Amino acid sequence: MTHRLSEEHEELRRTVEEFARTEVAPVIGDYYERGAFPYDLVAKMGRMGLFGLPFPEEHGGMGGDYFALCLALEELARVDSSVAITLEAGVSLGAMPLYRFGTDEQRRTWLPRLCSGEALGAFGLTEPGGGSDAGATRTTARLEDGEWVVDGTKAFITNSGTDITALVTVTAVTGRLADGRPEISAILVPAGTPGMSVGQHYSKVGWNASDTNELVFDGCRVPEANLVGERGRGYAQFLRILDEGRIAIAALGVGLAQGCVDESLRYAGEREAFGGAIGRYQAIQFMIADMEARVHTARLAYYDAASRMLAGEPFKKQAAIAKLASSNAAMDNARDATQIFGGYGFMNEYPVGRFYRDAKILEVGEGTSEIQRMLIARELGLPA
Ligand SMILES: Cc1cc2nc3c(=O)[nH]c(=O)nc-3n(C[C@H](O)[C@H](O)[C@H](O)COP(=O)(O)OP(=O)(O)OC[C@H]3O[C@@H](n4cnc5c(N)ncnc54)[C@H](O)[C@@H]3O)c2cc1C
């Protein structure tokens, strides 16, 4: 067993590393401070094929695999998490449900544009009343004259309000099962459909150059053919999507944690105190050594989860472990990196302050750390 990258994966990693260093790093701080969406960077990422990485060429993709997407996310997040989450949500939440569960017609209609990065897809699961307890969905969709009529509100939806947002797939209650539990299905709603409006655009602690909005559905009608996957399978489908997505978020967290090591190493060699570089002091060296150890173990955890997924083996527990380890590493490394930077760590002109603000959401999005622990405990056979 090896965790060395293949030639193709290493070439992709190097290409994205170069793009992030030369094209994202110099400009992203400005977008972040203005809370502006980086359309030009997203367009470049589209031209590089990043949005089509794990999809077959017949759908407009690059014919790569999910691990390739993870490597790209890691390299982007090493420099900035807003562009990384835009890619992650666009691919693993926006396009993947259609690729995995959509009809031929849905794939033909939507995937080429989503793979090119000219259009973004979104995934609407969370509601104002709760995200962890996804089975408690309140949004409804009822069939009327051959159309789904969607009513409800979705909260915190990434990529849902940009100028290039093309669609959102939402989970909705479409009936009741024999045992009284809600029947949940997934419905595709194209952007601009009357009855769907972009509500509150959130002011966030981090990920400030990414797009996050509330979506409101009020008698929103779409054709019956916009059901994604089987009726009543919406819950099982999004569990699969979230299992995969956790590996992608873990890669993103590893990138952020690695970015903290990169910046700290550089600064520890340059900054002087008491007559020499601060990197001479063991307190600083130990902090950097701990940061490196965390990022290394978290990286191995997501490589392992991804390789199991690609081999068609069960990977739920490994994905949850990878996300938990990686978000912990990101939080701890961001705290230590800002400490190493002293007062400058609190200034927006240095990336470590941005890393500090961006790390927290990794313990929350696509399943909180408590939910990851619950999943791991269940996989170990402990009672639900
Ligand atoms: C910037 C951003 C982008 C997002 N993008 C998307 C998106 O694109 N699509 C989407 O659908 N959602 C998205 N989300 C939502 C995100 O997935 C949810 O915020 C997350 O799943 C947690 O749900 P919640 O916020 O409702 O917290 P809650 O579910 O209300 O949880 C609150 C607290 O209670 C804890 N908790 C809940 N249940 C239990 C339990 N049984 N045992 C122990 N502790 C428990 C949680 O761990 C948490 O600490 C995004 C969120 C943010 C902030």
The ligand as an ORCA input file, in Angstrom:
! r2SCAN-3c Opt
* xyz 0 1
  C     -20.871     29.276      5.262
  C     -21.814     28.116      5.252
  C     -22.084     27.442      4.061
  C     -23.012     26.381      4.042
  N     -23.343     25.795      2.841
  C     -24.385     24.919      2.797
  C     -24.904     24.422      1.545
  O     -24.375     24.745      0.467
  N     -25.982     23.599      1.577
  C     -26.582     23.215      2.736
  O     -27.573     22.480      2.691
  N     -26.118     23.647      3.940
  C     -25.047     24.491      3.994
  N     -24.583     24.961      5.203
  C     -25.227     24.515      6.430
  C     -24.375     23.600      7.301
  O     -24.229     22.349      6.682
  C     -25.068     23.529      8.674
  O     -24.832     24.790      9.291
  C     -24.571     22.402      9.540
  O     -24.954     21.159      9.008
  C     -25.117     22.499     10.979
  O     -26.484     22.727     10.991
  P     -27.087     23.937     11.866
  O     -26.304     25.151     11.531
  O     -28.535     23.981     11.666
  O     -26.748     23.549     13.364
  P     -27.669     22.636     14.320
  O     -28.045     21.395     13.603
  O     -28.763     23.489     14.856
  O     -26.650     22.293     15.469
  C     -26.347     23.203     16.528
  C     -25.365     22.516     17.469
  O     -25.973     21.357     18.058
  C     -25.177     20.217     17.825
  N     -26.022     19.042     17.658
  C     -27.104     18.888     16.864
  N     -27.618     17.663     16.996
  C     -26.847     16.999     17.897
  C     -26.875     15.685     18.473
  N     -27.788     14.779     18.117
  N     -25.910     15.369     19.378
  C     -24.966     16.276     19.723
  N     -24.894     17.533     19.226
  C     -25.822     17.877     18.326
  C     -24.415     20.547     16.545
  O     -23.231     19.739     16.426
  C     -24.103     22.021     16.756
  O     -23.001     22.151     17.611
  C     -23.624     25.968      5.251
  C     -23.322     26.620      6.438
  C     -22.458     27.685      6.457
  C     -22.215     28.411      7.763
*
